Amino acid sequence: MHVWAAMVYWTGKVAGVLVADTVKDRAGRLEYTTAGEGDGGRWRWFGARAWNAACLSAVAYRIVEETWPVTLLAVRRPRASCYDTVCGGVWCVYACVYYSVAWLDRVSETVALAAAVTWRLRSTVDCLNSAVTGSGYLWVGDTEEFSHRDLPWHVYLTVVFPVVRFATAAVNEIPAPRDYGVWRTATAALAAVASCSPVVAHGTAAALLAVANNSMRSINRRIAALHVTATVGRPLQGEGRLSEIARLARKHWWTTELVTGRVCAAYGVDLMAAVLLAVLHVTYVAVSVFHCLTDDADDRTNIVSVPVAMQLVGWFGQFAYLAYTCDDLANQSSEMFDNLNSLLLDIFKECRLSGETYSSRTQEIEAVQEFLRQAVARKAVVHACGGLIKLNLSLITTVMY
């Protein structure tokens, strides 16, 4: 397994959102499964689910011990309550947004962890196996078209953002054992790990989309290599070019199936929650800054601290990178349409220059035209909840404004 893929895999395992296990099939290839197989498979199966249950328990404990009591206290305080119509000024709005963010954070953590062992379990395994078998050049380390040098540096951000989120949560939320006891420290540490689960889930989706994006790039490079005007040497012709077009069409079909049929289906709820959280986080930051600027100088206690700001950077950075990957994937899909059009025109030009009739190249022309129709019908567009929201960079602008 490629080192980047291993980092994504183990980040998901540590955060409790990836309970799939790796095994070797009869051909010795890597594949993922939901059932414990092989030596120690049952223990790994039990350990993954026990860790997921422990993270869920930490989230529930945090709700009972922290989120609910503080929210209840805020509701009973007229000055900080968002339910008190007498409350005026920015305090009321600030309290409402603050506790909405806190509760939506807890809900998104619960959904990310619960989905890992329920409705997303089978679909996640299908996504991982599809990434292995479909474009395994990148995910498992084969080198037919890809090598580690083809990985853009920014794919490692899918691992960096969860680490930043956990580090800042650990600094801000984990107390010292000598002050609060070992049990409280251990529970807070587990809750800090669980708080990373939505970010890690988004990172896993972004990693799978990065695999699909690299596959789309390789298809575009191969189509460009088929152009007569784009090659220094003699390009593929006849049966060689025809078989290459058919192979690229099959690979394009797999890529779009991975994006729209698997990743969107598996992570649609997480992506919708990510959009809602992004809106609330941006609102929370805006109201916090406004509160800081308008409140009395002696009572500026509810300002976004550095650890909280870093947690927001880790969360929103992962969301922005996910949107960037989706946007780049859509751009690659549009570029493929242009490349196929150019290839079709090159075939016609080649016929005219060589004096051949178009009917002698009927198979190639029909293959490219069929590929064009497939590229139009099966675009790599990432959406959440059945197409309700499309993820791209323009969505970031919508959330910000």
C-alpha positions as a Markdown table, in Angstrom:
| # | Residue | x | y | z |
|---|---|---|---|---|
| 1 | Met | 0.0 | 0.0 | 0.0 |
| 2 | His | 1.3 | 3.5 | -0.9 |
| 3 | Val | 2.4 | 5.4 | 2.2 |
| 4 | Trp | -0.2 | 8.1 | 1.6 |
| 5 | Ala | -3.0 | 5.6 | 1.3 |
| 6 | Ala | -1.7 | 3.9 | 4.5 |
| 7 | Met | -1.8 | 7.2 | 6.3 |
| 8 | Val | -5.4 | 7.9 | 5.2 |
| 9 | Tyr | -6.3 | 4.3 | 6.2 |
| 10 | Trp | -4.8 | 4.4 | 9.7 |
| 11 | Thr | -6.1 | 8.0 | 10.3 |
| 12 | Gly | -9.6 | 6.6 | 9.7 |
| 13 | Lys | -9.0 | 3.6 | 11.9 |
| 14 | Val | -7.7 | 5.8 | 14.8 |
| 15 | Ala | -10.7 | 8.2 | 14.5 |
| 16 | Gly | -13.1 | 5.2 | 14.5 |
| 17 | Val | -14.7 | 6.1 | 11.2 |
| 18 | Leu | -13.1 | 3.2 | 9.2 |
| 19 | Val | -13.7 | -0.3 | 10.5 |
| 20 | Ala | -12.8 | -2.1 | 7.3 |
| 21 | Asp | -9.9 | -4.6 | 7.5 |
| 22 | Thr | -7.3 | -5.4 | 4.9 |
| 23 | Val | -6.7 | -9.0 | 3.6 |
| 24 | Lys | -5.0 | -10.6 | 0.7 |
| 25 | Asp | -7.0 | -12.4 | -1.9 |
| 26 | Arg | -5.9 | -15.6 | -3.7 |
| 27 | Ala | -3.9 | -13.7 | -6.2 |
| 28 | Gly | -2.1 | -11.9 | -3.4 |
| 29 | Arg | -3.7 | -8.5 | -4.1 |
| 30 | Leu | -4.9 | -6.2 | -1.4 |
| 31 | Glu | -8.6 | -6.0 | -0.7 |
| 32 | Tyr | -10.9 | -4.7 | 2.0 |
| 33 | Thr | -13.5 | -6.6 | 3.9 |
| 34 | Thr | -16.1 | -6.0 | 6.7 |
| 35 | Ala | -15.6 | -9.5 | 8.3 |
| 36 | Gly | -12.5 | -10.6 | 10.2 |
| 37 | Glu | -10.5 | -13.0 | 8.0 |
| 38 | Gly | -7.1 | -14.6 | 8.2 |
| 39 | Asp | -4.8 | -14.8 | 11.2 |
| 40 | Gly | -6.1 | -12.5 | 14.0 |
| 41 | Gly | -9.0 | -11.3 | 11.8 |
| 42 | Arg | -11.7 | -11.8 | 14.4 |
| 43 | Trp | -9.7 | -9.9 | 17.0 |
| 44 | Arg | -9.1 | -7.0 | 14.6 |
| 45 | Trp | -12.8 | -7.1 | 13.8 |
| 46 | Phe | -13.8 | -6.9 | 17.4 |
| 47 | Gly | -11.1 | -4.3 | 18.2 |
| 48 | Ala | -12.3 | -1.9 | 15.5 |
| 49 | Arg | -15.9 | -2.0 | 16.6 |
| 50 | Ala | -14.9 | -1.8 | 20.3 |
| 51 | Trp | -12.9 | 1.4 | 19.5 |
| 52 | Asn | -15.8 | 2.8 | 17.5 |
| 53 | Ala | -18.1 | 2.2 | 20.4 |
| 54 | Ala | -15.6 | 3.8 | 22.8 |
| 55 | Cys | -15.5 | 6.9 | 20.7 |
| 56 | Leu | -19.3 | 7.1 | 20.5 |
| 57 | Ser | -19.4 | 6.7 | 24.3 |
| 58 | Ala | -16.9 | 9.6 | 24.6 |
| 59 | Val | -19.2 | 11.8 | 22.5 |
| 60 | Ala | -22.2 | 10.8 | 24.6 |
| 61 | Tyr | -20.3 | 11.5 | 27.8 |
| 62 | Arg | -19.3 | 14.9 | 26.5 |
| 63 | Ile | -22.9 | 15.8 | 25.7 |
| 64 | Val | -24.1 | 14.8 | 29.1 |
| 65 | Glu | -21.2 | 16.4 | 31.0 |
| 66 | Glu | -20.5 | 19.5 | 29.0 |
| 67 | Thr | -22.8 | 20.5 | 26.1 |
| 68 | Trp | -26.2 | 19.9 | 27.7 |
| 69 | Pro | -25.4 | 21.5 | 31.1 |
| 70 | Val | -23.8 | 24.6 | 29.6 |
| 71 | Thr | -26.6 | 25.0 | 27.1 |
| 72 | Leu | -29.2 | 24.6 | 29.9 |
| 73 | Leu | -27.4 | 27.2 | 32.0 |
| 74 | Ala | -27.3 | 29.6 | 29.0 |
| 75 | Val | -31.0 | 29.2 | 28.5 |
| 76 | Arg | -31.7 | 30.0 | 32.1 |
| 77 | Arg | -29.5 | 33.2 | 31.9 |
| 78 | Pro | -31.5 | 35.9 | 30.2 |
| 79 | Arg | -28.5 | 37.8 | 29.0 |
| 80 | Ala | -27.0 | 34.9 | 27.1 |
| 81 | Ser | -30.1 | 33.1 | 26.1 |
| 82 | Cys | -31.1 | 33.0 | 22.4 |
| 83 | Tyr | -34.6 | 32.1 | 23.4 |
| 84 | Asp | -35.3 | 35.3 | 25.5 |
| 85 | Thr | -37.0 | 37.9 | 23.4 |
| 86 | Val | -36.0 | 40.6 | 25.9 |
| 87 | Cys | -32.3 | 39.9 | 25.3 |
| 88 | Gly | -31.0 | 42.4 | 22.9 |
| 89 | Gly | -27.7 | 43.3 | 21.2 |
| 90 | Val | -25.2 | 40.8 | 19.9 |
| 91 | Trp | -25.2 | 38.6 | 23.0 |
| 92 | Cys | -28.4 | 36.9 | 22.0 |
| 93 | Val | -27.2 | 36.1 | 18.5 |
| 94 | Tyr | -23.8 | 35.0 | 19.7 |
| 95 | Ala | -25.2 | 32.5 | 22.2 |
| 96 | Cys | -27.6 | 31.1 | 19.7 |
| 97 | Val | -24.9 | 30.5 | 17.1 |
| 98 | Tyr | -22.4 | 29.3 | 19.6 |
| 99 | Tyr | -24.6 | 26.5 | 21.0 |
| 100 | Ser | -25.9 | 25.6 | 17.6 |
| 101 | Val | -22.3 | 25.0 | 16.5 |
| 102 | Ala | -21.6 | 23.0 | 19.7 |
| 103 | Trp | -24.7 | 20.8 | 19.2 |
| 104 | Leu | -24.2 | 20.3 | 15.5 |
| 105 | Asp | -20.6 | 19.3 | 16.2 |
| 106 | Arg | -21.8 | 16.6 | 18.6 |
| 107 | Val | -24.4 | 15.4 | 16.1 |
| 108 | Ser | -21.9 | 15.3 | 13.2 |
| 109 | Glu | -19.5 | 13.3 | 15.4 |
| 110 | Thr | -22.2 | 10.9 | 16.3 |
| 111 | Val | -23.4 | 10.5 | 12.7 |
| 112 | Ala | -19.8 | 10.0 | 11.4 |
| 113 | Leu | -19.1 | 7.3 | 14.0 |
| 114 | Ala | -22.5 | 5.6 | 13.8 |
| 115 | Ala | -22.4 | 5.5 | 10.0 |
| 116 | Ala | -19.1 | 3.8 | 10.1 |
| 117 | Val | -20.6 | 0.6 | 11.5 |
| 118 | Thr | -24.1 | 0.8 | 10.0 |
| 119 | Trp | -25.2 | 2.1 | 6.6 |
| 120 | Arg | -21.8 | 3.3 | 5.4 |
| 121 | Leu | -19.9 | 0.1 | 6.4 |
| 122 | Arg | -20.6 | -1.9 | 3.2 |
| 123 | Ser | -20.4 | 1.1 | 0.9 |
| 124 | Thr | -17.1 | 2.3 | 2.3 |
| 125 | Val | -15.6 | -1.2 | 1.6 |
| 126 | Asp | -17.0 | -1.1 | -1.9 |
| 127 | Cys | -15.3 | 2.4 | -2.4 |
| 128 | Leu | -12.0 | 1.2 | -1.2 |
| 129 | Asn | -12.0 | -2.0 | -3.2 |
| 130 | Ser | -13.1 | -0.1 | -6.3 |
| 131 | Ala | -10.1 | 2.3 | -5.7 |
| 132 | Val | -7.8 | -0.7 | -5.4 |
| 133 | Thr | -9.0 | -2.7 | -8.4 |
| 134 | Gly | -10.0 | 0.2 | -10.7 |
| 135 | Ser | -7.1 | 2.6 | -10.5 |
| 136 | Gly | -4.8 | 0.5 | -8.3 |
| 137 | Tyr | -1.8 | 2.2 | -9.9 |
| 138 | Leu | -2.0 | 4.8 | -7.2 |
| 139 | Trp | -3.8 | 3.2 | -4.2 |
| 140 | Val | -1.8 | 0.0 | -3.9 |
| 141 | Gly | 1.5 | 1.1 | -5.5 |
| 142 | Asp | 1.5 | -0.5 | -9.0 |
| 143 | Thr | 3.5 | 1.6 | -11.5 |
| 144 | Glu | 1.8 | 1.0 | -14.9 |
| 145 | Glu | 0.9 | 4.7 | -15.2 |
| 146 | Phe | 1.5 | 6.2 | -11.8 |
| 147 | Ser | 4.3 | 6.3 | -9.3 |
| 148 | His | 4.7 | 8.1 | -6.0 |
| 149 | Arg | 6.2 | 11.1 | -8.0 |
| 150 | Asp | 2.8 | 11.6 | -9.7 |
| 151 | Leu | 1.1 | 12.3 | -6.3 |
| 152 | Pro | 0.6 | 16.1 | -5.9 |
| 153 | Trp | 1.8 | 17.3 | -2.6 |
| 154 | His | -1.6 | 18.6 | -1.5 |
| 155 | Val | -3.1 | 15.1 | -1.2 |
| 156 | Tyr | -1.3 | 14.8 | 2.1 |
| 157 | Leu | -3.6 | 17.6 | 3.4 |
| 158 | Thr | -6.2 | 14.9 | 3.9 |
| 159 | Val | -4.1 | 13.7 | 6.8 |
| 160 | Val | -2.7 | 17.0 | 8.0 |
| 161 | Phe | -6.0 | 18.6 | 8.7 |
| 162 | Pro | -7.2 | 15.8 | 11.1 |
| 163 | Val | -3.9 | 15.9 | 12.9 |
| 164 | Val | -4.2 | 19.7 | 13.3 |
| 165 | Arg | -7.7 | 19.3 | 14.6 |
| 166 | Phe | -6.6 | 16.7 | 17.2 |
| 167 | Ala | -3.5 | 18.6 | 18.3 |
| 168 | Thr | -5.5 | 21.7 | 19.0 |
| 169 | Ala | -8.3 | 19.8 | 20.7 |
| 170 | Ala | -5.8 | 18.0 | 22.9 |
| 171 | Val | -4.2 | 21.3 | 23.9 |
| 172 | Asn | -7.5 | 23.0 | 24.6 |
| 173 | Glu | -9.6 | 20.2 | 26.1 |
| 174 | Ile | -7.4 | 17.5 | 27.7 |
| 175 | Pro | -6.8 | 18.4 | 31.4 |
| 176 | Ala | -3.7 | 17.3 | 33.3 |
| 177 | Pro | -4.1 | 14.1 | 35.3 |
| 178 | Arg | -2.8 | 15.6 | 38.5 |
| 179 | Asp | -5.6 | 18.2 | 38.5 |
| 180 | Tyr | -8.6 | 16.3 | 37.3 |
| 181 | Gly | -7.7 | 12.6 | 37.7 |
| 182 | Val | -6.8 | 9.9 | 35.2 |
| 183 | Trp | -10.4 | 9.0 | 34.3 |
| 184 | Arg | -11.3 | 12.6 | 33.4 |
| 185 | Thr | -8.1 | 13.0 | 31.4 |
| 186 | Ala | -8.6 | 9.7 | 29.5 |
| 187 | Thr | -12.2 | 10.5 | 28.7 |
| 188 | Ala | -11.2 | 14.0 | 27.5 |
| 189 | Ala | -8.5 | 12.4 | 25.3 |
| 190 | Leu | -10.9 | 10.0 | 23.8 |
| 191 | Ala | -13.4 | 12.8 | 23.2 |
| 192 | Ala | -10.7 | 14.8 | 21.4 |
| 193 | Val | -10.1 | 11.8 | 19.1 |
| 194 | Ala | -13.8 | 11.5 | 18.5 |
| 195 | Ser | -14.1 | 15.2 | 17.7 |
| 196 | Cys | -11.9 | 14.5 | 14.6 |
| 197 | Ser | -14.2 | 11.9 | 13.2 |
| 198 | Pro | -16.2 | 14.3 | 10.8 |
| 199 | Val | -12.9 | 15.8 | 9.5 |
| 200 | Val | -11.4 | 12.3 | 9.0 |
| 201 | Ala | -14.6 | 11.1 | 7.2 |
| 202 | His | -14.4 | 14.1 | 4.9 |
| 203 | Gly | -10.7 | 13.3 | 4.4 |
| 204 | Thr | -11.4 | 9.7 | 3.4 |
| 205 | Ala | -13.9 | 11.0 | 0.8 |
| 206 | Ala | -11.4 | 13.5 | -0.4 |
| 207 | Ala | -8.7 | 10.8 | -0.7 |
| 208 | Leu | -11.0 | 8.6 | -2.8 |
| 209 | Leu | -11.9 | 11.6 | -5.0 |
| 210 | Ala | -8.1 | 12.3 | -5.3 |
| 211 | Val | -7.7 | 8.8 | -6.7 |
| 212 | Ala | -10.5 | 9.4 | -9.2 |
| 213 | Asn | -9.0 | 12.8 | -10.1 |
| 214 | Asn | -5.6 | 11.2 | -10.8 |
| 215 | Ser | -7.3 | 8.6 | -12.9 |
| 216 | Met | -9.1 | 11.3 | -14.9 |
| 217 | Arg | -5.8 | 13.1 | -15.4 |
| 218 | Ser | -4.2 | 9.9 | -16.7 |
| 219 | Ile | -7.1 | 9.4 | -19.2 |
| 220 | Asn | -6.6 | 13.0 | -20.5 |
| 221 | Arg | -2.9 | 12.4 | -20.9 |
| 222 | Arg | -3.5 | 9.2 | -22.9 |
| 223 | Ile | -6.1 | 10.9 | -25.1 |
| 224 | Ala | -3.6 | 13.7 | -25.8 |
| 225 | Ala | -1.0 | 11.1 | -26.7 |
| 226 | Leu | -3.3 | 9.7 | -29.3 |
| 227 | His | -3.4 | 13.1 | -31.2 |
| 228 | Val | -1.4 | 13.2 | -34.4 |
| 229 | Thr | -0.3 | 16.7 | -33.7 |
| 230 | Ala | 0.6 | 16.1 | -30.1 |
| 231 | Thr | 3.2 | 13.3 | -30.5 |
| 232 | Val | 6.8 | 13.6 | -31.7 |
| 233 | Gly | 6.9 | 10.0 | -32.9 |
| 234 | Arg | 4.4 | 8.0 | -34.7 |
| 235 | Pro | 1.1 | 7.8 | -32.8 |
| 236 | Leu | -1.0 | 4.7 | -32.3 |
| 237 | Gln | -3.2 | 3.9 | -35.4 |
| 238 | Gly | -5.6 | 1.3 | -36.5 |
| 239 | Glu | -6.3 | -1.5 | -34.1 |
| 240 | Gly | -3.8 | -0.1 | -31.6 |
| 241 | Arg | -5.6 | 3.2 | -31.3 |
| 242 | Leu | -9.0 | 1.5 | -31.3 |
| 243 | Ser | -8.1 | -0.8 | -28.4 |
| 244 | Glu | -6.6 | 2.1 | -26.5 |
| 245 | Ile | -9.8 | 4.2 | -26.9 |
| 246 | Ala | -11.9 | 1.3 | -25.7 |
| 247 | Arg | -9.6 | 0.8 | -22.6 |
| 248 | Leu | -9.8 | 4.5 | -21.8 |
| 249 | Ala | -13.6 | 4.5 | -22.1 |
| 250 | Arg | -13.8 | 1.6 | -19.6 |
| 251 | Lys | -11.5 | 3.4 | -17.2 |
| 252 | His | -13.6 | 6.6 | -17.5 |
| 253 | Trp | -16.7 | 4.5 | -16.8 |
| 254 | Trp | -15.0 | 3.2 | -13.6 |
| 255 | Thr | -13.9 | 6.6 | -12.5 |
| 256 | Thr | -17.4 | 8.2 | -12.8 |
| 257 | Glu | -18.9 | 5.1 | -11.1 |
| 258 | Leu | -16.5 | 5.6 | -8.2 |
| 259 | Val | -17.4 | 9.3 | -7.9 |
| 260 | Thr | -21.1 | 9.4 | -8.5 |
| 261 | Gly | -22.2 | 5.9 | -7.7 |
| 262 | Arg | -20.0 | 5.1 | -4.7 |
| 263 | Val | -18.4 | 8.0 | -2.9 |
| 264 | Cys | -21.5 | 10.2 | -3.2 |
| 265 | Ala | -23.7 | 7.4 | -2.0 |
| 266 | Ala | -21.5 | 6.5 | 0.9 |
| 267 | Tyr | -20.7 | 10.0 | 2.1 |
| 268 | Gly | -23.8 | 12.0 | 1.0 |
| 269 | Val | -25.0 | 12.5 | 4.6 |
| 270 | Asp | -21.5 | 13.5 | 5.8 |
| 271 | Leu | -21.2 | 16.0 | 2.9 |
| 272 | Met | -24.5 | 17.6 | 3.7 |
| 273 | Ala | -23.6 | 17.9 | 7.3 |
| 274 | Ala | -20.3 | 19.4 | 6.2 |
| 275 | Val | -22.1 | 22.1 | 4.3 |
| 276 | Leu | -24.4 | 22.9 | 7.3 |
| 277 | Leu | -21.4 | 23.0 | 9.6 |
| 278 | Ala | -19.5 | 25.3 | 7.3 |
| 279 | Val | -22.4 | 27.8 | 7.3 |
| 280 | Leu | -22.6 | 27.7 | 11.1 |
| 281 | His | -18.9 | 27.9 | 11.6 |
| 282 | Val | -18.6 | 31.0 | 9.3 |
| 283 | Thr | -21.5 | 32.6 | 11.1 |
| 284 | Tyr | -20.0 | 31.8 | 14.5 |
| 285 | Val | -16.6 | 33.4 | 13.5 |
| 286 | Ala | -18.4 | 36.5 | 12.1 |
| 287 | Val | -20.6 | 37.0 | 15.1 |
| 288 | Ser | -17.6 | 36.4 | 17.5 |
| 289 | Val | -15.5 | 39.0 | 15.8 |
| 290 | Phe | -18.5 | 41.4 | 15.8 |
| 291 | His | -19.1 | 40.7 | 19.5 |
| 292 | Cys | -15.4 | 41.4 | 20.2 |
| 293 | Leu | -15.5 | 44.7 | 18.5 |
| 294 | Thr | -18.8 | 45.9 | 20.0 |
| 295 | Asp | -18.7 | 44.6 | 23.5 |
| 296 | Asp | -17.3 | 46.6 | 26.5 |
| 297 | Ala | -13.6 | 46.5 | 26.8 |
| 298 | Asp | -13.8 | 45.0 | 30.4 |
| 299 | Asp | -16.1 | 42.1 | 29.3 |
| 300 | Arg | -14.5 | 40.6 | 26.2 |
| 301 | Thr | -14.5 | 37.0 | 27.5 |
| 302 | Asn | -16.2 | 35.2 | 24.6 |
| 303 | Ile | -13.6 | 35.7 | 21.9 |
| 304 | Val | -12.4 | 32.9 | 19.7 |
| 305 | Ser | -9.2 | 31.6 | 21.3 |
| 306 | Val | -6.2 | 30.4 | 19.4 |
| 307 | Pro | -6.9 | 26.6 | 19.9 |
| 308 | Val | -10.5 | 27.1 | 18.8 |
| 309 | Ala | -9.3 | 29.1 | 15.8 |
| 310 | Met | -6.9 | 26.3 | 14.9 |
| 311 | Gln | -9.7 | 23.7 | 15.2 |
| 312 | Leu | -11.8 | 25.8 | 12.9 |
| 313 | Val | -8.8 | 26.0 | 10.5 |
| 314 | Gly | -8.4 | 22.2 | 10.6 |
| 315 | Trp | -12.1 | 21.6 | 10.0 |
| 316 | Phe | -12.8 | 24.3 | 7.3 |
| 317 | Gly | -9.4 | 23.5 | 5.6 |
| 318 | Gln | -10.5 | 19.9 | 5.1 |
| 319 | Phe | -13.9 | 21.1 | 3.8 |
| 320 | Ala | -12.2 | 23.6 | 1.4 |
| 321 | Tyr | -9.8 | 21.0 | 0.2 |
| 322 | Leu | -12.7 | 18.6 | -0.5 |
| 323 | Ala | -14.4 | 21.3 | -2.5 |
| 324 | Tyr | -11.2 | 22.0 | -4.4 |
| 325 | Thr | -10.9 | 18.3 | -5.3 |
| 326 | Cys | -14.5 | 18.2 | -6.5 |
| 327 | Asp | -13.9 | 21.3 | -8.6 |
| 328 | Asp | -10.7 | 20.0 | -10.1 |
| 329 | Leu | -12.4 | 16.7 | -10.9 |
| 330 | Ala | -15.2 | 18.5 | -12.7 |
| 331 | Asn | -12.6 | 20.5 | -14.7 |
| 332 | Gln | -10.9 | 17.3 | -15.7 |
| 333 | Ser | -14.2 | 15.9 | -16.9 |
| 334 | Ser | -14.7 | 19.0 | -19.1 |
| 335 | Glu | -11.2 | 18.9 | -20.4 |
| 336 | Met | -11.8 | 15.3 | -21.5 |
| 337 | Phe | -14.7 | 16.4 | -23.6 |
| 338 | Asp | -12.4 | 18.9 | -25.4 |
| 339 | Asn | -9.6 | 16.3 | -25.8 |
| 340 | Leu | -12.0 | 13.8 | -27.4 |
| 341 | Asn | -13.3 | 16.5 | -29.8 |
| 342 | Ser | -9.8 | 17.3 | -30.8 |
| 343 | Leu | -9.0 | 13.6 | -31.3 |
| 344 | Leu | -12.0 | 13.2 | -33.5 |
| 345 | Leu | -11.0 | 16.2 | -35.6 |
| 346 | Asp | -7.5 | 14.8 | -35.9 |
| 347 | Ile | -8.8 | 11.5 | -37.3 |
| 348 | Phe | -10.8 | 13.4 | -39.9 |
| 349 | Lys | -7.7 | 15.5 | -40.7 |
| 350 | Glu | -5.5 | 12.4 | -41.0 |
| 351 | Cys | -7.9 | 10.9 | -43.4 |
| 352 | Arg | -7.9 | 14.0 | -45.6 |
| 353 | Leu | -4.1 | 14.2 | -45.6 |
| 354 | Ser | -3.6 | 10.5 | -46.4 |
| 355 | Gly | -6.3 | 10.4 | -49.0 |
| 356 | Glu | -8.3 | 7.7 | -47.1 |
| 357 | Thr | -12.1 | 7.7 | -47.1 |
| 358 | Tyr | -13.8 | 8.2 | -43.8 |
| 359 | Ser | -15.5 | 4.8 | -44.1 |
| 360 | Ser | -12.1 | 3.2 | -43.8 |
| 361 | Arg | -11.8 | 4.6 | -40.3 |
| 362 | Thr | -15.4 | 4.0 | -39.3 |
| 363 | Gln | -14.5 | 1.9 | -36.2 |
| 364 | Glu | -12.2 | 4.6 | -34.8 |
| 365 | Ile | -14.7 | 7.4 | -35.5 |
| 366 | Glu | -17.6 | 5.5 | -33.9 |
| 367 | Ala | -15.4 | 4.6 | -30.9 |
| 368 | Val | -14.5 | 8.2 | -30.3 |
| 369 | Gln | -18.1 | 9.4 | -30.8 |
| 370 | Glu | -19.3 | 6.8 | -28.3 |
| 371 | Phe | -16.7 | 7.9 | -25.8 |
| 372 | Leu | -17.9 | 11.5 | -26.4 |
| 373 | Arg | -21.5 | 10.5 | -25.6 |
| 374 | Gln | -20.3 | 8.7 | -22.5 |
| 375 | Ala | -18.3 | 11.7 | -21.3 |
| 376 | Val | -21.3 | 14.0 | -21.7 |
| 377 | Ala | -23.7 | 11.5 | -20.0 |
| 378 | Arg | -21.4 | 10.5 | -17.2 |
| 379 | Lys | -19.8 | 13.6 | -15.8 |
| 380 | Ala | -17.7 | 13.4 | -12.6 |
| 381 | Val | -19.8 | 15.8 | -10.5 |
| 382 | Val | -19.8 | 15.3 | -6.7 |
| 383 | His | -23.1 | 16.0 | -5.0 |
| 384 | Ala | -24.7 | 15.5 | -1.6 |
| 385 | Cys | -28.0 | 13.9 | -0.8 |
| 386 | Gly | -29.1 | 12.9 | -4.3 |
| 387 | Gly | -27.9 | 16.0 | -6.1 |
| 388 | Leu | -29.4 | 18.5 | -3.7 |
| 389 | Ile | -26.1 | 20.3 | -3.3 |
| 390 | Lys | -23.1 | 20.1 | -5.7 |
| 391 | Leu | -19.7 | 20.5 | -4.1 |
| 392 | Asn | -17.2 | 22.8 | -5.8 |
| 393 | Leu | -15.3 | 25.9 | -5.1 |
| 394 | Ser | -18.3 | 28.1 | -5.9 |
| 395 | Leu | -20.0 | 26.5 | -2.9 |
| 396 | Ile | -17.2 | 28.0 | -0.7 |
| 397 | Thr | -18.0 | 31.5 | -2.0 |
| 398 | Thr | -21.7 | 30.9 | -1.3 |
| 399 | Val | -21.0 | 29.8 | 2.3 |
| 400 | Met | -18.7 | 32.8 | 2.9 |
| 401 | Tyr | -21.2 | 35.4 | 1.6 |
